[in-house]
Amino acid sequence: MGLGLGALQAKASTIVETAAQAGQFNTLMKAIEAAGLVDTLKGDGPFTVFAPSDEAFAKLPQERLDALLADKDALTKVLTYHVVPGKVMSSEVQAGEVQTKAGQALVVKTEDGVKVNESRVVTADISASNGVIHVIDSVLLPN
């Protein structure tokens, strides 16, 4: 059969397209669109995105999520707090502080799996053409 169009398309997918196709980031995709970050995350990058799954967003109280979705500035700050410059695969992750696109640092821990602040990486190394996605189990909230 060889490589079909699907294989070529998957290889060329940006972080946004990869997340949309995964089916577990519906709330994240809605938030990225509400914040106007689609074009940014489709850009050259590379980016490392700690992506909260729909289950992670479900842990937030509904009122808090609704308030974030209604406040573009706050939403942008929260979302860019999940983005680190560069493509950092799980084999390259080191413990310590990492600067985010929001300008605040995340604390990465590597004992007993990888944690970002208090959120656990549940799926690592989802490659995209402009970076990598690591799925996390809770939403990261900047100070």
N, C-alpha and C positions, 0 to 999 in steps of 0.2 A: 504493500500500500504506500509506503514512503511517508514523508512529512506532508500533512495536509495544511490547509490554511489555518486551522485551529492551533497547530503547533507553532507556526510562524507568528501568529497573533499573540499567543501567550508569551513568547520570548520577548516581544517588543512592548509588552504592557507596562505602563507607568505604575507608580505606587497607587494612584487613584483608581486606575482601571483594574489592577490586581485586587485591590480591596473590594471594589464593586462586584467583581466576578466571584469572590470568595463566598458571599452569601451570609457571612457572620458579622458584617460591619454595617448594617443598615442604618443604625443610629449615628455611627461615626460619619458615614457618607452624608447623611442629612445635616449633620453639624458642619462638616467641611463646606458644603454648599451654602449653608446659612452664613458662615463666616467669610465667604468669598475666597476660600483658599484652594479651590480646584485647580486653577491655573498655576499657582505656586507649586503645588505638589505634583503637577504634571511637568514641571520645569526640569532643567538639566540635573539639578542636584549635584552630587548624590546626597540622599537623605537616609537616615535611619529613623524609622517611625515605630514608636511603641504604641501599638494600636489596640485600644480597648474594644473587646468584642461586644456584641449586643448584650450578653449576660453581664459584662462589666458595667455597662451603662445602666442596666436594670437595677444595680445595687444603689444607684443614686436615688434619693427621694424624687418623685415625679415633679414636685414643685421646683426643686433645684434645677433639674434638667430643663424644664419649661422656661425658667428664668434665664438660664444660660443661652438657650436657643433664641430668646428674645433680645439678648444684649450682645450685639455683634463684637464690641470691644472685649468684653469679658470672655466670650466664646473663643475669640481669636487667641487671647492669652492662654486659655486652657489648652487649646489644640496645639499651639506652637510649643507648649511645654512638653508635648509628646514627641517633638521632632529634634533630632540631633544632626548637626552637619556631618557629612561623610557616610560611607557605607561600612557599617561595623557588623560583621558576621559574628555569630555566637562564639566561634573559636577565637575571636579577637577581643572579646569583652574582658575588661579589667575592672577590678573593684576600685571605687573612688568616685569623685565628683565629675560630672560631665555637663558642659554648658549646653543649654537648649536654645532653640530659635526664639524663645520667649525672653531670653536673657537671664534666666534663673537656672541654677544647677540642679541636676538630679543626682541622687546618691545611688550608685550601683553596688550591689553586693553579690558575691559569687559563691558563697558557701551554701551548700545544699540547694543547688539550682541558682538561676539568676533572678535577682529581684531588683526592681527599679523603685526607689523609695520603699513603700510597703507593698507594692504590686508585684506579683510573680509573673515571670515570662512563662506562658503555658505552651506556646508554639513559637519556635525560632526559625529564622533564616528563610522567610518567604521572599524570594528574590523578585525584583522588578527591574525594569530597564534603567531606572534612575535611583536605585537604592535597595533597601531591604526593609521588610516589615517583621517585627517581633510582636506576637499577640500577647497582651497582658490581661490579667483577671480583674482589674479595677481601674477606674479613671484616676489619673494623676491630677491633683489640684494644686496650682501654685499658691504661694503665700500671698 
